[in-house]
Amino acid sequence: MSEQAIFDVFVIGGGINGCGIARDAVGRGYSVALAEMDDFASGTSSGSTKLIHGGLRYLEHYEFRLVREALMEREVLWAMAPHVIWPMRFVLPYHKGGPRPAWLIRLGLFLYDHIGGRKLLPATSTLDMTRDAAGGPLKRLFTKAFEYSDGWVDDARLVVLNARDAADRGARIMARTRVVSARRENGRWAIETEDAQTGARETLRARLLVNATGPWVDRVLADTLGKNDVHNVRLVQGSHIVVKRKFDDPRAYFFQNPDGRIMFAIPYQNDFTLIGTTDRDFTGNPADVRISDAEIDYLCKSASEYFSDPVTTDDIVWTYSAVRPLYDDGASKAQEATRDYVLRVEGQNGQAPLLNVFGGKLTTYRRLAESALEKIGEAIGTKGSKWTATSHLPGGDFAATAYDTEVDMLKARYPFLALSHARRLVRLYGTQAASLLGHAASQADLGKHFGTDLYEVEVDWLIGQEWARRAEDVLWRRTKLGLKLTPAEIAELEDYMRGAVNAAA
Ligand SMILES: Cc1cc2nc3c(=O)[nH]c(=O)nc-3n(C[C@H](O)[C@H](O)[C@H](O)COP(=O)(O)OP(=O)(O)OC[C@H]3O[C@@H](n4cnc5c(N)ncnc54)[C@H](O)[C@@H]3O)c2cc1C
């Protein structure tokens, strides 16, 4: 498309919501561009608890619409991307005198099982923790538990797969491209972008602008669009710690803290346990969010209320933090603010429309995109119809329950791969793992070895197909191999990528 061409839809923000809207829009026949100022999912969308969940806790705040929509999405998303999304069972221990009575939890789980179109996911059951393996790592106080279903997602990969699919369908997808200003001009938007590496500026035109910048949404309204007095979202920081594996069971734990908050302890990347999250109001630039000592202390202490072997700061191998952009409904406590999303269109009397996205969850991103497309249709004319519910993301075109079969098939085609390597590749790339490996007939054909099971062939794929430019993109978003590589190996990867990216430029 030439510089003067006019896009139907221009999306600011390459998190889950921006990429989801761009993909849905281009699939309906709109011409679409998207600009992300950093790497895809570098904002909130790689810092979540990574659950595709109804949100049991939101029932307490009467968020029935949100919970029902989210529950219904669990199996839709699982079928759409069974490589990066899969079911997980959660063990919710309780005891007399705990923060919530057993009947209330049972009622919540009854609703959970019945209002959400559950077909493949198993129903809630009760556990005798004195006999069940899940009781093993916990204090003896917890003799009973409920076990229920939700889903797990590789959040950062979900984002990049949406971006990839949007690009494959014809959208112009730009990473490391900041929108510096956007102004209305003759009934259109004139959007000025800046390349983060070269500083080069470009002006693009569009009929409709989407502000899907998550926790930056008010900043973009104020600084990029020149609005005064903007206050639509409440910023709430959430942090996680990753510790050496605390338990061997594949099930996750749902803990209730004495202060009424809840916390998860989840099996993570085979060798680790993910513990989180916190909830505290945040001010400042979301790009600078970091875990505080108080949060570390809170997470260790709360988890140690449950595990018989306490969680200490010495166990921590990694932490991450992100900022929730919650629609500001005036709730007094951070954990009570609504998790639902709000879409608002501005622009009357022939003005070019602006669609702002406030709030949202990973779990509901596809439905949020459908609602956004309804508003886009009303504003600039409808094109196409809903299509994503039965679609597959790249590499996700296999049956939801067939992950092991996919691994077997990959192993059969590439017998030299270690089983753990094949499993990792299918988890990340699904049916595209074979395209990534190409004609490789031996380990040597995978190219330079960077540590653990990371080879040149994968790094090249991530540079060529998934916009990876720095070691950090590969190690913390496209994969989580940052948990395994040594500083020397990371430096070597950084060097290699610099050379490969420059050579491709
Ligand atoms: C601690 C925590 C735990 C969570 N757990 C879950 C969970 O388990 N399940 C679930 O469903 N949801 C969860 N969520 C919610 C979910 O992660 C977020 O709702 C979602 O990721 C928000 O996505 P987004 O696209 O709106 O924002 P973001 O992912 O932040 O994307 C916005 C993007 O806009 C870009 N941007 C900003 N300004 C500009 C500009 N001027 N030009 C170009 N680009 C710009 C940013 O770089 C950023 O990448 C959690 C959130 C947090 C914080």
The ligand as an ORCA input file, in Angstrom:
! r2SCAN-3c Opt
* xyz 0 1
  C      -1.011     -9.292     37.034
  C      -2.027     -9.550     35.975
  C      -2.589    -10.813     35.869
  C      -3.542    -11.063     34.879
  N      -4.010    -12.326     34.746
  C      -4.901    -12.612     33.764
  C      -5.334    -13.940     33.571
  O      -4.874    -14.878     34.237
  N      -6.243    -14.170     32.614
  C      -6.755    -13.176     31.828
  O      -7.616    -13.468     31.011
  N      -6.325    -11.895     31.958
  C      -5.417    -11.595     32.905
  N      -4.950    -10.320     33.057
  C      -5.486     -9.270     32.200
  C      -4.796     -9.199     30.846
  O      -3.434     -9.504     30.948
  C      -4.954     -7.806     30.265
  O      -6.291     -7.411     30.333
  C      -4.525     -7.719     28.814
  O      -3.247     -8.277     28.641
  C      -4.531     -6.282     28.347
  O      -4.132     -6.268     27.019
  P      -4.069     -4.924     26.191
  O      -3.843     -5.294     24.778
  O      -5.285     -4.105     26.475
  O      -2.855     -4.113     26.820
  P      -1.269     -4.322     26.619
  O      -0.896     -5.740     26.547
  O      -0.570     -3.513     27.646
  O      -1.000     -3.705     25.187
  C      -0.973     -2.327     24.943
  C       0.192     -2.047     24.022
  O       0.122     -0.715     23.559
  C       1.451     -0.297     23.295
  N       1.479      1.171     23.178
  C       1.256      2.083     24.154
  N       1.368      3.330     23.656
  C       1.661      3.214     22.330
  C       1.906      4.153     21.273
  N       1.869      5.483     21.478
  N       2.196      3.675     20.029
  C       2.246      2.331     19.791
  N       2.035      1.409     20.776
  C       1.736      1.840     22.025
  C       2.232     -0.847     24.467
  O       3.619     -0.975     24.196
  C       1.547     -2.193     24.705
  O       2.250     -3.280     24.127
  C      -3.968    -10.036     34.010
  C      -3.379     -8.770     34.104
  C      -2.399     -8.541     35.062
  C      -1.737     -7.217     35.134
*
